[in-house]
Amino acid sequence: MLTALLLLQAARTSAIFMAMIPVALTALMILFTISLYNQLVRARVRTREAWSGIDVQLKRRASLIPNLVQTVRGYATHEHEVFSEVAQARGALAKASGPAASAAADGILTQALGRLMAVAENYPALKAAGNFSQLQEELADTEEKIAYARQFYNQNAMSYNTRIQTFPANMLASWFRFEPVTFFTAEPSVNEDIQVNFAKV
Amino acid sequence: MTPTVTQSVLVYDRIAQNRRKTVFLVAIAILSIVPFIAGLSYLAAQWTLSQLGHHVISSDIDERLQKSLAAQPPPGSVRTEYDSAVEREIEADLAKIHRTRVENEILQWKVTIVFAFGLMGVLGLMFWSLASSPTSQVLAMCGARPAGPAEAEAKRLLENLSIGAGLPVPKLYVIDSPVPNAFAAGMDPSRSVVAVTHGLLALLEHRELEGVLAHEMSHIGNRDTRLNTIVTSIAIFLRLPYLMRQRYLQARRQSTNTWSPAGGRFRVPYTLALAPIYVYVFFIAPVLAAAIRAAISRSREFQADADAALLTRYPEGLLRALAKIRGCGSALPGANGLISHLYFSDPAQVEGLMSLFRGNVLATHPPIETRINRLMEFNGGVPISVLEEAARVGRDFGRDHPALKTPGTADSMGQDELSVLTTGSPMGRVHRLLGDATVYDQPDLKSAPLARLKTGDLVVVFDDPGKFRQILTHNQTFGYMVRSVKLHKMDMLPAEIHDPKTREAAMAKPLPTQETVVAHKDSIAGLTYTQLAITAAFAVVVFAGIFIVLTNFSGN
């Protein structure tokens, strides 16, 4: 009698216990999903923040250009072609939105600035001007800052893209439409002229 | 030609491997505390009971009783009344001794537990005092000054690197020493600083300096300073008995007076059974602690090198910098061992026999050759001749700029690890006056007044007990000021008040009104009153615990 009662009791508790398991599992699943979602959002915000870091530096460079052109124009009055090219490239960069377009516009601007600097080489008086060398230095610094900001952005973009494409985050990412972001990469044509082949040396 | 992929994989592998190693070492460090606390509290309990316990039993008393019991006539023989009375008495004594023994044992375990909790509290306090010691104190210890316009290049590099690392820009400080070295400090990235020596700026070129600064940025980004604070507090804790013993022995050697309050009676009853505990507490634990701390620091150095290579994407700069520093040497006289892990390259001076040992087990930095080899794995493209040339440049620089003692550093700070805990800020702290004051030549109102200070002036105040404060004014007048003048603490370095620009900027800020000012808190031995109060309360609780245990279990 007593054993039967005990068995019944045990069965009842285990039944309650069995019923609890799916509930607990569901709760765990929900918690896990929430934390995963939050992590994805955080990663996306981080890439946006990193992108704004590039944007700030690009704007800074763009704001240096009018001064630079003004200074060069003071010495080299006949190089209209280069000036208009730089102005166009600058306008295109200001209009460009998104990493890919901005990177392309930035590449074109870099090329135009390179030509402007090459023109400046022909005017020794310009090179000697204190204002010009200061602007040149600032431009070089800003370019370095863009390079670093680009690296930081690409790193964040890589980790975010990896996240939303790997299991189990990829399911959540497709439900909530987490799109992969594009990398900020310089135009291949810009890169080519600085590549050095050591194999032939 | 695209070797970048395989390169980065290598860097990432190395970083993951370093992380695993660090976790493993931290686990060992924490585990090694357990036998230490157990052993030390057991020893302390033994000592307390031998000094204070009521029932100290000499070890051979029951043997003697047993013997005399055996000497009694056997039960079968003729026995007098007296014989049986003696036998009963002896048996009663034996039983009593047995009871006392058991009681003593229980008592000892209780005292051990109380001591163990006390020791854990000490560990916590140690971490607290290390973590709360301001970064400016570390900087002042090294004689650092804020970077000026002459160091614009390094400042700009640091700015760029922090963009790349996604961290707030750390403040840059300069140590006027010809030895090339650098360090990062600060408990969290937003308040961290990077200090470089003058020699480093002079020796290294742009890309090389970038590599070194990237290494320091990686330390900040990896939160190495925080990890190292935890590890260092564990290490000091484990080394505390050893260091105190060293100090005691040193003091005894120096003084002709052999009496010491700690000597003589401060001896745990020494038995063979306690020997392993002694050996662990005084010999194994200190060495183990130093070795683990050094191993963690070494693995973090490799990590920071790898991260720096990843951050600059130009390992050659860092490689050349390492080769140059290898050629020149990086031993900074006056650098304290406690913060040596923060430096770019080992600041400790290693000579003679110790170098055999220090080079491997106890060094906070891996040998530069090993660091160079590891970096070469990521970038095999650097020809050896480039590194040899860099090492030659470094050697020449080292010959032309011999390492002298840095002016302005406190000599005593270089002594041993304990001094960081016990000394206050030897450089003084910057305060603003909240009232007019007169600076006297001597700590005496009758002595010659040297200067008059107005409300809002900046002064450096030194930790000095007495009725007067030792102060230094912005125009280098050194003197004494009465304690009744209220002060407001500033977050500045002592050296900064001599710079007109920063001084004016600080003095332009509005003074706090009398209501918002809490009376200036002095500190004793580098601890604030809150810390002292909590320590005292803690000590009271521990001793009350011991007292209760003793009175409860030794009465009957």
Interface residues (C-beta under 8 A of the other chain):
Chain A: A50 G53 Q57 D141 E144 K145 Y148 A149 Q151 F152 N156 Q195 N197 F198 A199
Chain B: M1 R156 E159 N160 L161 I163 G164 A165 G166 L311 R313 G381
